[in-house]
């Protein structure tokens, strides 16, 4: 989609000139604004036309039925779905009684731009009404990264040729009509008009609406206020009804004398506080925003982002599209997490309703590893949310006949919402991902207060899960049977390598944390015998290996399965899950997404370099990447084993996942983990960054399409910048005590006194691996040399 000439390639902005209604829904996702608490899709100010209207609050959901043809013990009885809450974006315009609607009259010019440094969405339009009146409409929209409950819009309308009478209707709209949900009609019914009106009021230029959700019982309050700048005689009227708050502004305006207004919107919600308390919360936030004013909100936003980019920016030389894409991804990562205190990170962030707004393992496995080095406070908040759901996870483990905690495969509030147990209940590796995120955060921050209050208990309860799920066989090996690993085209397998290796790390981390904090461990009833049992299980962890092929099978007997008939699979039959029964997929060698390859990424210490090269080549031939989570991991291992141009191809796929609508579902929201995967592919892939036993290791190399890469990471009170070109890597410590690093196996110490530089040794990777027919990533160098190139703006 972004290859259209209307999308310009700019280093700090996503801009589109013109308006293509055929891709309106995709644009709404790309131009979404959020702060991790409030999410506004990039809908047009006037509300219509739209692809998918969307205003979201993190954690606000409705219950819906989970129907089963045959019920079973332990099946979840209801699901949770994010809902479209009260829309505060809408500003309608009438020009001499003609409604501003881009489908009528003539749209002379239109542009939208998402500014990654200012954190605002700008829009300009010049529209000629059906009766020949022309106006210029401009707006700037923000969702505050500083004032958590606040969003705001600056809006201006000006005639081009003559004096005109205009009416601006600024609205709060609840229970908007949404596109029908395909499939089960009971689901559509449950989500239709999910908000029940409780209270509404309007006065001066203000309005407030208070609702509750029908089934989940959550209270949502939304308030708006305005600052209006118009010519003498400008009229203002406020009104409200159960599902509508409206402030109407009327004026006669002339060229050079526009009508301007600033709209402040505040949101509050709770499942525990009273309706008056939630309403007052929204009113108080609105008062704070009014005092700050529009200019103050804009200044706060820019200051926040200046600090973020000083810590997080990645500079890429040689490919302007990748440079734009990685900043686009980091910006949306920030928007998904910055102010999500006490809540999870949905797979789509707050950019759309895809995946029902659920949180998956994506957060801990892909997003938190990046945030740990860039925005560690967000990691602490996310893991604290997981900790707050521990009672539900412990109850789920007991229901499944196990000890410890079983965290849900997909959820909003904390309960399991997946009714398909092979991919849901059996995917226990979500527990290992949570523990791994805790362990990484502690290694990088040494946050002892977090460890004793949150981290230790998460490590203990996940370790207890593994100890009860697995068993020692007759030979003493510790085996974990009947699980689904990251590859969802294999299910209920024994000894999934990724799961076993991550469980091993979990068990050891729990034992070590208990050793560091014996008093807190005793409060959790951990004794020496239990901790010793964890260590024994970790040391005896079974990892299958196929001696004949010289590779690790993804799980027991995986390499004995029949290989999928890729030659007979048509290009339009991908993703396979939509065209073939899971039964057929489960018994064949075909991989949806990196699984064994992900194990080599996250547990690289468990494999030799030779094993990594052989494993990678084997699994490349059977991995179809029917998941957006795969490309970044394949980029990392491709780079590690020396296939740099292939790593570049996978980097581009991860980075451009939504900008080019690779999966054809960007309309439902962005793929946050894939966007973050562009950082993973660059920093952990091309720069080879790993963190082992308190030491930062790097093995940088660049593909032929890039000339330079630089980035900054923070760890242990230090800030380190790494700059890589074709021949040399330079390490500069910006702040903190001297730091030991390892460059291609060679240790060195860098201090703030002076940077250190090292040559990059050559590598001989051997024969490039092959992919299933038609499933190779697009070759980035060919695209640059002969393909479409978008216009570049400085």
N, C-alpha and C positions, 0 to 999 in steps of 0.2 A: 504493500500500500504506500509506504513512504517513498518508494521509487518514483512515484508520480512527480512530475516537475514542480507541482505546487508545494511540495515539501522541500524546503531548502536545508542544506547541511550547514549548521552553525555550531561553534564550539560550546556555547553556553545557553542555547535556546532551541526549542522545538517550535517551528513556525510553519503555518500552512496558509497559502494565499488562495482565495477562492473557497467555494463551499460545495462539496460533492455529497449529496444526500445519500448516495449508495453506500458510502463508508462513514455515515454520520455516527453510528454506534461505536465503531472502532475509534473514531476521533474523540468521542466522549470519554472513552477509557484513557486514551493517551493524555488528554488534557485535564484529567481529574486532579483535584486538589484535596489534600488531607493533612492531618497532623497526628494520625494514629488514634484519635478520639472521634473526630468529625470527618466524614468523607463526603465531598460533593463531586459528582461526575461533571465532566465538561460540557453539560447541556447548554444550549443557547439560552441567553438571558430571558427571552420571551417564553421559554418553556416548550414551544412547539415550532417546527417538528422536532421529534426526538427519536433516537433509536431505543434507548432504555433510560427512562428517568431514574435518577438515583441520588438519594440523600441518606447517609448511613451514620449510625452511632455504634462504636465498637462495643460489643456485648449486648446490643439490643436485638432480640430475636423473637420469633414466634414458634410455638410448638406445632408440629404437623404429624399426622399418623404415618407409621411405617407399616404398610400392609404386607402380609406374608401369605403365600399360597398354602404353606404348611408352617405352623408355628414351631418353635424349638426352644428348649431351655436356654436361658441366657441371652436370647435375642432382645435387642432394645425395642421398646414398645412405641417410642415416639422419637422424632427427629427434631432438630432445631434449624431454623432458616433465618438468615438475616432479612430484615424487612426494610422497605423504603419508608423512612420516617418523614416527618413534616418537612416539606421542601421550602427552604428560605431563599432560594436563588432567584425565584421568578420576579421579573420586572417587565410587565407588558406595556406596550406603547401604542397609542392611537394617534394618527396624524390626520387632522381634519376628518375624523370619524372612521378612517381606514386603519384596521389593525396592522401593525408591522409584522409581516409574516413573509419569510424569504421565499415561500412557494408562490407568492402572488406579486404583481407589479414587476419591477426589474431590480435585481441586485447588481448594482454597478461595480461594487468592490466589496471584498470581505477578507479579513485576515484575523487569525488567532495565533497567539504566541505564548508559550509557556517558558518563563524566565527562570532558569535554575539558580541564579544568584540572588534575584530579588524575591523569588518564591511567590510570584503572582501570575495570573492568567489574564492576558490583555486581549481585547477584541475591538476591532474597528469595522464599521460597515457603512456603505453609502447606498441608500435604498430609495428608489422612485416608486411611489405608490401607484395603484391602478389609475388614479385620476391625475397623475403627473406631478405630484408634490415630491420634492427630494429632500431627504434629511441625512445628516451624518450622525451615527450612533457610536459612542465609544464607551467601553466599560473596562474596569480593572477589578479582578476578583481575588480574594485571598482567604485562606483558612489559616488562622494564626498558629505559628509554631511556639509562640510565647504565652499567649492567653488561651489556654486549652479549650475553653468553651465557646470561642468566638470565631465567627466568619464575617466577612464584610464585602460590600460591593460599592465601588465608585462608578457612577453612571452619568452620562452626559448626552443630550440630544440637541442638535443645532440645525436650523434650516440652511439649505445651500443657496436658494435664489430669492425667497420671498418670506414675508411674515406668515407664520402658520399657527394654528391652534393645536396644541398637543395635550394629551392626557396620558399620564404615567401611572400605572397601577402596580404598586409594590406589594407582593403577597406572601403569605404563609399558606401553604396548601397541604392538607393532610389527606391520606387515602387516595392518592392519585391513581388513575386507571393505568395498569401495567399491561404489557403484552401477556397473553394467556400462557400459562405453564403447560407445556405439552406433557402427555402421559396421563398419570393417575388424576382423575378429576377431583378426588378428595383433597389432593395437595393444593390444587388451584383454589378450591373453596376455602381451605384453611388459611390461605394467604391473601384472599381478596378482602380489602378493607380491614386490615388487621388492627386498626386503632379505634378505640371507643372514646368518644368525646367526654371529657370531664368538666372542662372549664374553658371559657373564652371571654376576652375583653378587648376593648379598643378605646383609645383616647389620644388627643393631640395627634402626634405622628407615630403612635405606638400601637402595638397589638400583641397579644399573648394567647397561645393555645396550649391546653394541657390535655393529654390523652393517656390512656393505658392500653396495653396490648390485651387482646381478648383472652388468650390462653395462658401466656407466660406471666401475665400480671405485672408487667413493668410499667412504671410511670414515666412519661416523657413530656417535658415542658419546653416550649420554644417561644422566645420573645424577640421582637424586632423594634427598632427605633430608627429615626432618620434625621439627617441634617440636610436642609433643602435650601438651595441657592437659585432663586429665579427672579424674573422681573417683577416690578410692582403689579399687584393684582393677582399674583399667584395664589391659588386656592389649595387648601389641604383638608381632606376629610378622612377620618379613620372609622372603620367598621369591622365587625367580626360576626361569625356564625360558628357552629360547632367544628367544621372542617376548613374554615377559611378566615384568615385575618388579612385585611386589605387597607393600605393607605393610598388614597387617590390624590394625585397632584395635577392641577390644571393650570395652564398658562398659555399666553400668546407670546411667541418668541420670534426673533428676527435674526438674520445672518449677523454673526459677531456677538450675539447676546443669547447664549445657550441656556438651557435649563439643566442644572446639575443637582444630583442628590447623592448622599452617602447613606448606605443601608447597613446597619449593624444588626447582626443576628446572633443570638446566644442559645445554647442548648444545655439542658440538664436532664438527667435520667437516674432512676434508682429502682431497685427491686425491694428496698427495705424502708426508705424514708417515706414520710407522708406526702400527700399531694401538695399541701401548702409549702412544705420544706423544699420540694423539687422546684416548684414555681418560683419561690424566693431565690433559690440558687441561680436559676436562669436570669432573673431580674438583677441580681447582684453582679453577675458577670457582665450583663449589658451595661450597667452603670459604670463599671470599670473601663469597658471599651469606649463608651462615650467620653469619659474623662481623658483617655489616651488620645482619642481622635484619629481620623484617617491617617494623617501624616505620621502620627506616632506609631500606629500599627505597622505602617510600611517601613518605618525606620527600625522598629524592633525586628521585623522579619529579615531585613537585610543584615542586621548585626548578627542575628542567630546563624544565618547561612554563611556569613563571612567566617565565623568561627568554625563551622562545620567543614567548609571547603579547605580551610587551612590545615585541618587534620585529615581530610578524607580524599582530596582531589587526586586523580590519576591522570597523568599526561601521557598521551600517545602521539608519537610523531610518525608520519608516513601513511596514515589512514584517517582522513577527516571524519568518515562515517562512524568508525569505531570510537573515535574520540567523543563525538556527540553521544553515541549510544551508551558508553560507560558512564558518562555524567548523568544522562537521562535515568539510567538504572539506579545510580547512587541517590539521585534526588527522590525517586519514588521509594527507595528503601527507607530514606529518612522520613518521608511522609507517612509511611506505613507504621513507623515505630516511635517517632519522636516523643509524642505525648500519649502513648498507649498505656499509661501506668495502670497496673492491675488488670490488664487484659492481654489476650493472646494476639498473635499476628496472623490474620487470615491469609490463606494462600493467594488471594487476589488483593490483599490489603483492603482498603475501603474504596476501591475503584469500580466495583461491579458486584453483581450477585452470583457470579459463577461459583461452583462448588458449595452453594448455599451459604457462602460466607464463613465456611468452616476453617478452623486451624488444623493443620496436619503436622507431620514430622518435618515438613519443609522448613519450618521456623528454626528448629534446633539443629538440623543437619546442614542447612545451607545459609540461612540468614544470620543466625547468631555467631557463627565462626567469623563472619566479616565484621559484624557490629562489635565484637570483642576487641578488635584492633582500632576501631574508629569511633564508636559511641558506646563504651562499656556500660554506662548507666542504663541504657535501654535494655541491655542483656539482663542486668539485675532485675529490672521491672518484669521482663517477660518470664524469667525463671521464678520470680515471686508469684506470678499468676499461676504457673504450674503448681507451685507449692500450695497455693490456696485451694487447689482442686484435689489435693491428696486424699481427703476423706472419701471422695467419690472413686478415686483410683484404687484405694484400699478395699472399698466395698466391692468393686468390680473384680478384684483379684480373689476375694473370698467367694464370690459367686462362681468363679471359674475354678475353684478348688485349689487356689495357690496362696502363697504368703506374699507380703510386701504390697506393691502397688502395680496395677496394670493401667497405664494411661491410655486414653482413647485414641483410636486411629483418626477420627474426625469429630470435632466438637466445636461448640461456641462457649457454653457455660461450664463444661467439664464432664458431662455424661457422654458415653459412647453413642454416636449417631449413625454408625454404619451398620446396616442390616445384613451386609454380605460378609459373613464371618471369615471365609478364607483370606480375603484381602484386608479385612478389618481386625477382628479379634485376634487372628493368628499372627498379625504383623507386630510382634512384640518388640521389634527393633526400635519402635518409637521410644521405648523406655531407655534403651541404650543411647539414643540420640540426646535425650534430655540429660542423662548422666554425663555424656561427653561434653555437652555445652557447659555444665556446671564445672567440670574438671578443667576445661580450657579457660573459662573465666577466672577461676582461682589461680591457675598457673600464670596468667597474664596480669592480674590485678593484685594478688595477695590480699584480697578483701576478707579479712578474718571475721568481721562482724557478719557479713553475708554468709560465710561458711557455717558459722555456728547457728545462725537463725534460720537459714533456708537450705544452703547447699548440703550440709551433712545429712539432713533427713531425706532429701531427694536421693542422695547416693545410697543411703542405707536401705530405703524401701525398694529401690530398683534392684539393688544387689540381692535382697531377699527374694525378689521375683525370680531372678536367674537361678538361685540356689534351689528353689522349689520346682521350677520348670524343668531343670536339667537333672541328670543323674550320673553317677559313676558306674561304668560297666564292669564286667568281670575282670578286665585287665587294668582297671583303675582310671581309664580315660573318662573325662567328663563330657557328656554328650547332651545336646539340646535338640529334641525331636519335635516334629510336627509344627513347624513355624513357616511363615511366609516372609521372605526377605524383601529387599527393595524392589526386586524384579517381580512385578505383579503378574507376569506370564508364567510363573512357577508358584505353586502354592502347597502348603502343608508338607514341607520337605524336612528331612532330617539333616542337622548339622550344616545349616547355611553358613558359609564361611564368614560373610560380613557380620551376621548376627553373633556368631560364636566369638569372633575377635573383638567386637565391640563390647560384648558381655564380659569378656576377660578383662578388658580395661576398666569397666564399671566395677567389677568385683574388687580389683586391686585398689582402685581409687577410694572405694568405700572403706576398705580396711585401713588405708593410710590416713584417711580423714578421721576415723575413729581413734587411731593412735595419737594423732595430734590433739584431739579434744576428748579425752577419756571421760570427763564429767558429763559433757553433753551426750556422749555415746551411751553412758549408763542411763540417762533419762529416756533414751530410746530402747532400753533393755537389751543393748548389744553387749555381750560378754566376750571373753577371750576365745571361747570355744566357737562361737558363731563367726567371729572375724577370721579365725584360723580356717574354718570351713570355706570361707570365701577365697582365701589364698590358695587352699588346696584345689578348689574347683578351677581357679584361674590357671594355676600351674599345670593342671592336668587337662586343660581345654583341648578337645579334639578338633583338629583342622584337617579335613580330607585332602588327599593329594593323589592324582592319577599318575602312577609311575610310568605307565606305558606311553602316555601322551606328554609327560613332563610338564603338566599344568595342574592348577587347582581346579577341581570341579566346583561349580557354584554351590552345590550341596551334594550330599551322598547320591551316587549313581547318576548325577546329571549328565555326565559325558557318555553314559550308556543309552540315553534316550535317542530316539530317531531325530535327525536334523530336520527342521522345518523345510518344506519344499518351497524355497524362495523363488525358484524359476517359474513356478506355476502361480505365483501370487501376483495379481495385477496391481499396478500403481494406485488405482482408486480403491484398493482393499485395505489400505492403511488409513487410520490405525486398525490393527488386526482385531482388537476387541469389539469393534463395531460390525465385523463381518464374519467372525468365526466364534464358535462356542469356546468358553474357557476350558472345557474338558479337553478339547483338542490342543489348545495352547499349553496346558499344564503338562502334557505328556510328551512334548517335543522340545528340542533344543532351539529355542528362540527367546531372545531377551528383550523385554520392553524398554528397560532403562538400566544404566550402569549398576551392577550389583557386586560381582567379584572385583570389577575395576574400581568401584567405590571403596571396597575393602582395602585395595592397594593404595588408595589416596589417603584414607583416614588412619589406616594401620600399616603404613609403609614399612615400619620396623619389623613386620612379620614376614617380609618377602625379600629374597635376594634380587639384585638387579637383573640377573638372568631370568628368574621366575617372572618378574614384572614384564619383561619384553615378550616372553613366550605367552603368558596369560593374556596380555593386551592383544597380541596378534590373533589368538584363538577367539576371544570374545568379540573382537571387531567384526568377524565374519558372521556372527549370529545376532548382533544387536541392531534393532530396528529403530530405536529412539522414538517410540510412540509416547514418550513423556518428555515434557520440557525440562525435566530435572537432569537429563542425561548428558547433554552436550558439554556442560562446563566440566564435569568429572572426566569425560573422555579427553577433553583438552588438557587437563592437568597431567594425566598419565601419558598421553601422546608426547607432550613436551618432555616428561621425565625420561622416556626411553629414546628420545632424540628425533621424533617425527615432528619437526617444528612447523612445517607448513600445514600439516594435518591439524595440529593444535590450533593454528591460526584459523582454519576453517571452522573448527568447533567453537572457538571463541566468538567468531562472527555470528554463528547460529544462536548462541546463548544471548549475545548482546542485542541482536536484532529480532529476537523472538516476537516482540509485540510491535516494534516499529515496522516490521515487514509482515506482520500477521502470519507467522510461519505455521502455527497450528490452526489457523482459520477460526479462532474463537476469542480473539482480542475484544470483540464486542461485549463479552461477558465480564471483562475485567482483565487487568494485567497479570502476568506471571511473575510475581515478585521474586521468587527464588531463582528463576532463570535470569532476571535482570541483575540480581546480585551476583549470579554466576559469572557475569562478565568480569567482575573484580576477582573472583576465584580463578578464572582462566588466565587472567593477566598476572596476578600476584603469586598465586600458588602454582600456576602452570608455567608461564613464560619466565617468571622470576624465580621459580622453584622454592618458594618460601615454605619452610616447615619449622615447627617448634617442638624440640625434643629435649626432655629433661632440663628445662630452663634455658636452653640455648637456641638462638635463632639461627637457622641454617638457610642458605640460599644457593641455588644452582642455576643462575640466569643464562638464558640464551634467547635470541630473537629470531623469528621467522624472516624470510627474505622480504616480506612485504612491509615490515616495520623498521624504522631506523633508530627509535629511542623510546624508552619507557621509564617513567619515574613515578614514585608514589611514596606515601608516608604512613607509618604504622606507629602506634603507641603501645608501650608495654612496660610494666614495672616502673612507672614514673618517668619513663624515657620516651623521647620522640625521635624516630629514626627515619631518614629519607634515603631511598635507594634509587639510583639512576643507572640505567642499563643502556648501552649502545651495542653495536655489532661486536666490538672487541673487548670492551672494558665495563666493569661494574664499579660504581663509586658509592660508598656508604658514608653518610654524614649524620652525626648525632646532633640534633638541634637542641636538646635539653636532657638533663639528667646525668647520673653517674656513668662512668665508662661501661661499655657493653661488649661482651664477648659475642662475636658472630662467627659463623663458619661459611666460607665461600668455596664451593665445590670441594668440600672435604678439608679445606685448609683453615684452621682457626686463626682469628685475629681479634684485636681489641680496638674499638673505635671510641673516641672521646670527643667532647665538644671543642677540643683544641684544634683538631684538624681532621678532615675526612681521610678515609683510606680507599685505595683503588686496587683492583686486581684484574688481571687478564682473564678472559673467558676461554677455557680450553675447548678444542674441537671435539666433536663426537661423531662416531660412525654408527648410525642407527640400523643399518641393514635394510632388508627389503621392506618397502612400505606395506602395511597391512591392507587388506581388502574388506569391503563392507558388503552386506547383502545387495543384490541387484536393485538399483534405483534408490538405495538408502544412504549412499555416501553424502556427506555434507557438501553444500555448494562450495566450489573451489574459489576461495577468496581472491587469489592472484588473478585468475581468469576473469573474475567479475571486475576487478580493478582495471585490467588491461583492455578488455574488449566489451565489458558490459555497460549497463546504464550508469551514469554518474550524475548525481543530483547537483544542482548549482550550489556553489559554496559561497557563503558570506563571511566576511572577517568578523 
